[in-house]
């Protein structure tokens, strides 16, 4: 879950991520987001444990995104078109 109880830290992270989001809105995500993620891994994941945690966080973020954004769309389409038999 993407929840941070430290409100001050959350504000800091929001300011940084807002800058990245604004750049990616203008320049596009294709390739640019990959570059950012790889560069982050390169600088933060010098040890296997750090890489494993980073990878786990990426997977959890994708899973949460699926749950919040894709699942409602899929449910709507099932109602419209019928489920797989």
Phi and psi in radians as a Rosetta constraint file:
Dihedral C 1 N 2 CA 2 C 2 CIRCULARHARMONIC -1.544 0.35
Dihedral N 2 CA 2 C 2 N 3 CIRCULARHARMONIC 0.964 0.35
Dihedral C 2 N 3 CA 3 C 3 CIRCULARHARMONIC -2.003 0.35
Dihedral N 3 CA 3 C 3 N 4 CIRCULARHARMONIC 2.307 0.35
Dihedral C 3 N 4 CA 4 C 4 CIRCULARHARMONIC -2.121 0.35
Dihedral N 4 CA 4 C 4 N 5 CIRCULARHARMONIC 1.987 0.35
Dihedral C 4 N 5 CA 5 C 5 CIRCULARHARMONIC -1.246 0.35
Dihedral N 5 CA 5 C 5 N 6 CIRCULARHARMONIC -0.416 0.35
Dihedral C 5 N 6 CA 6 C 6 CIRCULARHARMONIC -1.341 0.35
Dihedral N 6 CA 6 C 6 N 7 CIRCULARHARMONIC 1.725 0.35
Dihedral C 6 N 7 CA 7 C 7 CIRCULARHARMONIC -1.075 0.35
Dihedral N 7 CA 7 C 7 N 8 CIRCULARHARMONIC -0.679 0.35
Dihedral C 7 N 8 CA 8 C 8 CIRCULARHARMONIC -1.125 0.35
Dihedral N 8 CA 8 C 8 N 9 CIRCULARHARMONIC -0.721 0.35
Dihedral C 8 N 9 CA 9 C 9 CIRCULARHARMONIC -1.149 0.35
Dihedral N 9 CA 9 C 9 N 10 CIRCULARHARMONIC -0.697 0.35
Dihedral C 9 N 10 CA 10 C 10 CIRCULARHARMONIC -1.054 0.35
Dihedral N 10 CA 10 C 10 N 11 CIRCULARHARMONIC -0.721 0.35
Dihedral C 10 N 11 CA 11 C 11 CIRCULARHARMONIC -1.089 0.35
Dihedral N 11 CA 11 C 11 N 12 CIRCULARHARMONIC -0.785 0.35
Dihedral C 11 N 12 CA 12 C 12 CIRCULARHARMONIC -1.029 0.35
Dihedral N 12 CA 12 C 12 N 13 CIRCULARHARMONIC -0.828 0.35
Dihedral C 12 N 13 CA 13 C 13 CIRCULARHARMONIC -1.147 0.35
Dihedral N 13 CA 13 C 13 N 14 CIRCULARHARMONIC -0.640 0.35
Dihedral C 13 N 14 CA 14 C 14 CIRCULARHARMONIC -1.122 0.35
Dihedral N 14 CA 14 C 14 N 15 CIRCULARHARMONIC -0.722 0.35
Dihedral C 14 N 15 CA 15 C 15 CIRCULARHARMONIC -1.089 0.35
Dihedral N 15 CA 15 C 15 N 16 CIRCULARHARMONIC -0.759 0.35
Dihedral C 15 N 16 CA 16 C 16 CIRCULARHARMONIC -1.175 0.35
Dihedral N 16 CA 16 C 16 N 17 CIRCULARHARMONIC -0.816 0.35
Dihedral C 16 N 17 CA 17 C 17 CIRCULARHARMONIC -1.192 0.35
Dihedral N 17 CA 17 C 17 N 18 CIRCULARHARMONIC -0.554 0.35
Dihedral C 17 N 18 CA 18 C 18 CIRCULARHARMONIC -1.072 0.35
Dihedral N 18 CA 18 C 18 N 19 CIRCULARHARMONIC -0.679 0.35
Dihedral C 18 N 19 CA 19 C 19 CIRCULARHARMONIC -1.100 0.35
Dihedral N 19 CA 19 C 19 N 20 CIRCULARHARMONIC -0.806 0.35
Dihedral C 19 N 20 CA 20 C 20 CIRCULARHARMONIC -1.104 0.35
Dihedral N 20 CA 20 C 20 N 21 CIRCULARHARMONIC -0.777 0.35
Dihedral C 20 N 21 CA 21 C 21 CIRCULARHARMONIC -1.032 0.35
Dihedral N 21 CA 21 C 21 N 22 CIRCULARHARMONIC -0.759 0.35
Dihedral C 21 N 22 CA 22 C 22 CIRCULARHARMONIC -1.110 0.35
Dihedral N 22 CA 22 C 22 N 23 CIRCULARHARMONIC -0.707 0.35
Dihedral C 22 N 23 CA 23 C 23 CIRCULARHARMONIC -1.111 0.35
Dihedral N 23 CA 23 C 23 N 24 CIRCULARHARMONIC -0.791 0.35
Dihedral C 23 N 24 CA 24 C 24 CIRCULARHARMONIC -1.190 0.35
Dihedral N 24 CA 24 C 24 N 25 CIRCULARHARMONIC -0.520 0.35
Dihedral C 24 N 25 CA 25 C 25 CIRCULARHARMONIC -1.107 0.35
Dihedral N 25 CA 25 C 25 N 26 CIRCULARHARMONIC -0.665 0.35
Dihedral C 25 N 26 CA 26 C 26 CIRCULARHARMONIC -1.428 0.35
Dihedral N 26 CA 26 C 26 N 27 CIRCULARHARMONIC -0.820 0.35
Dihedral C 26 N 27 CA 27 C 27 CIRCULARHARMONIC -1.583 0.35
Dihedral N 27 CA 27 C 27 N 28 CIRCULARHARMONIC -0.269 0.35
Dihedral C 27 N 28 CA 28 C 28 CIRCULARHARMONIC 1.629 0.35
Dihedral N 28 CA 28 C 28 N 29 CIRCULARHARMONIC 2.739 0.35
Dihedral C 28 N 29 CA 29 C 29 CIRCULARHARMONIC -1.584 0.35
Dihedral N 29 CA 29 C 29 N 30 CIRCULARHARMONIC -0.447 0.35
Dihedral C 29 N 30 CA 30 C 30 CIRCULARHARMONIC -1.047 0.35
Dihedral N 30 CA 30 C 30 N 31 CIRCULARHARMONIC 2.052 0.35
Dihedral C 30 N 31 CA 31 C 31 CIRCULARHARMONIC 1.468 0.35
Dihedral N 31 CA 31 C 31 N 32 CIRCULARHARMONIC -0.739 0.35
Dihedral C 31 N 32 CA 32 C 32 CIRCULARHARMONIC -1.235 0.35
Dihedral N 32 CA 32 C 32 N 33 CIRCULARHARMONIC -0.730 0.35
Dihedral C 32 N 33 CA 33 C 33 CIRCULARHARMONIC -1.181 0.35
Dihedral N 33 CA 33 C 33 N 34 CIRCULARHARMONIC -0.681 0.35
Dihedral C 33 N 34 CA 34 C 34 CIRCULARHARMONIC -1.016 0.35
Dihedral N 34 CA 34 C 34 N 35 CIRCULARHARMONIC -0.814 0.35
Dihedral C 34 N 35 CA 35 C 35 CIRCULARHARMONIC -1.004 0.35
Dihedral N 35 CA 35 C 35 N 36 CIRCULARHARMONIC -0.834 0.35
Dihedral C 35 N 36 CA 36 C 36 CIRCULARHARMONIC -1.082 0.35
Dihedral N 36 CA 36 C 36 N 37 CIRCULARHARMONIC -0.787 0.35
Dihedral C 36 N 37 CA 37 C 37 CIRCULARHARMONIC -1.129 0.35
Dihedral N 37 CA 37 C 37 N 38 CIRCULARHARMONIC -0.800 0.35
Dihedral C 37 N 38 CA 38 C 38 CIRCULARHARMONIC -1.090 0.35
Dihedral N 38 CA 38 C 38 N 39 CIRCULARHARMONIC -0.734 0.35
Dihedral C 38 N 39 CA 39 C 39 CIRCULARHARMONIC -1.095 0.35
Dihedral N 39 CA 39 C 39 N 40 CIRCULARHARMONIC -0.686 0.35
Dihedral C 39 N 40 CA 40 C 40 CIRCULARHARMONIC -1.092 0.35
Dihedral N 40 CA 40 C 40 N 41 CIRCULARHARMONIC -0.796 0.35
Dihedral C 40 N 41 CA 41 C 41 CIRCULARHARMONIC -1.044 0.35
Dihedral N 41 CA 41 C 41 N 42 CIRCULARHARMONIC -0.806 0.35
Dihedral C 41 N 42 CA 42 C 42 CIRCULARHARMONIC -1.026 0.35
Dihedral N 42 CA 42 C 42 N 43 CIRCULARHARMONIC -0.657 0.35
Dihedral C 42 N 43 CA 43 C 43 CIRCULARHARMONIC -1.536 0.35
Dihedral N 43 CA 43 C 43 N 44 CIRCULARHARMONIC -0.447 0.35
Dihedral C 43 N 44 CA 44 C 44 CIRCULARHARMONIC -1.837 0.35
Dihedral N 44 CA 44 C 44 N 45 CIRCULARHARMONIC -0.380 0.35
Dihedral C 44 N 45 CA 45 C 45 CIRCULARHARMONIC -1.892 0.35
Dihedral N 45 CA 45 C 45 N 46 CIRCULARHARMONIC 1.164 0.35
Dihedral C 45 N 46 CA 46 C 46 CIRCULARHARMONIC -1.396 0.35
Dihedral N 46 CA 46 C 46 N 47 CIRCULARHARMONIC -0.352 0.35
Dihedral C 46 N 47 CA 47 C 47 CIRCULARHARMONIC -2.051 0.35
Dihedral N 47 CA 47 C 47 N 48 CIRCULARHARMONIC 2.682 0.35
Dihedral C 47 N 48 CA 48 C 48 CIRCULARHARMONIC -1.003 0.35
Dihedral N 48 CA 48 C 48 N 49 CIRCULARHARMONIC -0.741 0.35
Dihedral C 48 N 49 CA 49 C 49 CIRCULARHARMONIC -1.065 0.35
Dihedral N 49 CA 49 C 49 N 50 CIRCULARHARMONIC -0.718 0.35
Dihedral C 49 N 50 CA 50 C 50 CIRCULARHARMONIC -1.113 0.35
Dihedral N 50 CA 50 C 50 N 51 CIRCULARHARMONIC -0.746 0.35
Dihedral C 50 N 51 CA 51 C 51 CIRCULARHARMONIC -1.100 0.35
Dihedral N 51 CA 51 C 51 N 52 CIRCULARHARMONIC -0.749 0.35
Dihedral C 51 N 52 CA 52 C 52 CIRCULARHARMONIC -1.074 0.35
Dihedral N 52 CA 52 C 52 N 53 CIRCULARHARMONIC -0.725 0.35
Dihedral C 52 N 53 CA 53 C 53 CIRCULARHARMONIC -1.161 0.35
Dihedral N 53 CA 53 C 53 N 54 CIRCULARHARMONIC -0.733 0.35
Dihedral C 53 N 54 CA 54 C 54 CIRCULARHARMONIC -1.057 0.35
Dihedral N 54 CA 54 C 54 N 55 CIRCULARHARMONIC -0.828 0.35
Dihedral C 54 N 55 CA 55 C 55 CIRCULARHARMONIC -1.071 0.35
Dihedral N 55 CA 55 C 55 N 56 CIRCULARHARMONIC -0.739 0.35
Dihedral C 55 N 56 CA 56 C 56 CIRCULARHARMONIC -1.073 0.35
Dihedral N 56 CA 56 C 56 N 57 CIRCULARHARMONIC -0.720 0.35
Dihedral C 56 N 57 CA 57 C 57 CIRCULARHARMONIC -1.145 0.35
Dihedral N 57 CA 57 C 57 N 58 CIRCULARHARMONIC -0.702 0.35
Dihedral C 57 N 58 CA 58 C 58 CIRCULARHARMONIC -1.068 0.35
Dihedral N 58 CA 58 C 58 N 59 CIRCULARHARMONIC -0.790 0.35
Dihedral C 58 N 59 CA 59 C 59 CIRCULARHARMONIC -1.121 0.35
Dihedral N 59 CA 59 C 59 N 60 CIRCULARHARMONIC -0.698 0.35
Dihedral C 59 N 60 CA 60 C 60 CIRCULARHARMONIC -1.156 0.35
Dihedral N 60 CA 60 C 60 N 61 CIRCULARHARMONIC -0.675 0.35
Dihedral C 60 N 61 CA 61 C 61 CIRCULARHARMONIC -1.111 0.35
Dihedral N 61 CA 61 C 61 N 62 CIRCULARHARMONIC -0.727 0.35
Dihedral C 61 N 62 CA 62 C 62 CIRCULARHARMONIC -1.123 0.35
Dihedral N 62 CA 62 C 62 N 63 CIRCULARHARMONIC -0.734 0.35
Dihedral C 62 N 63 CA 63 C 63 CIRCULARHARMONIC -1.100 0.35
Dihedral N 63 CA 63 C 63 N 64 CIRCULARHARMONIC -0.759 0.35
Dihedral C 63 N 64 CA 64 C 64 CIRCULARHARMONIC -1.150 0.35
Dihedral N 64 CA 64 C 64 N 65 CIRCULARHARMONIC -0.674 0.35
Dihedral C 64 N 65 CA 65 C 65 CIRCULARHARMONIC -1.098 0.35
Dihedral N 65 CA 65 C 65 N 66 CIRCULARHARMONIC -0.776 0.35
Dihedral C 65 N 66 CA 66 C 66 CIRCULARHARMONIC -1.009 0.35
Dihedral N 66 CA 66 C 66 N 67 CIRCULARHARMONIC -0.817 0.35
Dihedral C 66 N 67 CA 67 C 67 CIRCULARHARMONIC -1.069 0.35
Dihedral N 67 CA 67 C 67 N 68 CIRCULARHARMONIC -0.755 0.35
Dihedral C 67 N 68 CA 68 C 68 CIRCULARHARMONIC -1.457 0.35
Dihedral N 68 CA 68 C 68 N 69 CIRCULARHARMONIC -0.594 0.35
Dihedral C 68 N 69 CA 69 C 69 CIRCULARHARMONIC -1.882 0.35
Dihedral N 69 CA 69 C 69 N 70 CIRCULARHARMONIC -0.735 0.35
Dihedral C 69 N 70 CA 70 C 70 CIRCULARHARMONIC -1.514 0.35
Dihedral N 70 CA 70 C 70 N 71 CIRCULARHARMONIC -0.654 0.35
Dihedral C 70 N 71 CA 71 C 71 CIRCULARHARMONIC -1.053 0.35
Dihedral N 71 CA 71 C 71 N 72 CIRCULARHARMONIC -0.789 0.35
Dihedral C 71 N 72 CA 72 C 72 CIRCULARHARMONIC -1.065 0.35
Dihedral N 72 CA 72 C 72 N 73 CIRCULARHARMONIC -0.665 0.35
Dihedral C 72 N 73 CA 73 C 73 CIRCULARHARMONIC -1.109 0.35
Dihedral N 73 CA 73 C 73 N 74 CIRCULARHARMONIC -0.803 0.35
Dihedral C 73 N 74 CA 74 C 74 CIRCULARHARMONIC -1.094 0.35
Dihedral N 74 CA 74 C 74 N 75 CIRCULARHARMONIC -0.720 0.35
Dihedral C 74 N 75 CA 75 C 75 CIRCULARHARMONIC -1.078 0.35
Dihedral N 75 CA 75 C 75 N 76 CIRCULARHARMONIC -0.718 0.35
Dihedral C 75 N 76 CA 76 C 76 CIRCULARHARMONIC -1.087 0.35
Dihedral N 76 CA 76 C 76 N 77 CIRCULARHARMONIC -0.771 0.35
Dihedral C 76 N 77 CA 77 C 77 CIRCULARHARMONIC -1.187 0.35
Dihedral N 77 CA 77 C 77 N 78 CIRCULARHARMONIC -0.577 0.35
Dihedral C 77 N 78 CA 78 C 78 CIRCULARHARMONIC -1.102 0.35
Dihedral N 78 CA 78 C 78 N 79 CIRCULARHARMONIC -0.760 0.35
Dihedral C 78 N 79 CA 79 C 79 CIRCULARHARMONIC -1.131 0.35
Dihedral N 79 CA 79 C 79 N 80 CIRCULARHARMONIC -0.693 0.35
Dihedral C 79 N 80 CA 80 C 80 CIRCULARHARMONIC -1.252 0.35
Dihedral N 80 CA 80 C 80 N 81 CIRCULARHARMONIC -0.716 0.35
Dihedral C 80 N 81 CA 81 C 81 CIRCULARHARMONIC -1.961 0.35
Dihedral N 81 CA 81 C 81 N 82 CIRCULARHARMONIC -0.151 0.35
Dihedral C 81 N 82 CA 82 C 82 CIRCULARHARMONIC 1.554 0.35
Dihedral N 82 CA 82 C 82 N 83 CIRCULARHARMONIC 2.670 0.35
Dihedral C 82 N 83 CA 83 C 83 CIRCULARHARMONIC -1.465 0.35
Dihedral N 83 CA 83 C 83 N 84 CIRCULARHARMONIC 2.885 0.35
Dihedral C 83 N 84 CA 84 C 84 CIRCULARHARMONIC -1.192 0.35
Dihedral N 84 CA 84 C 84 N 85 CIRCULARHARMONIC 2.341 0.35
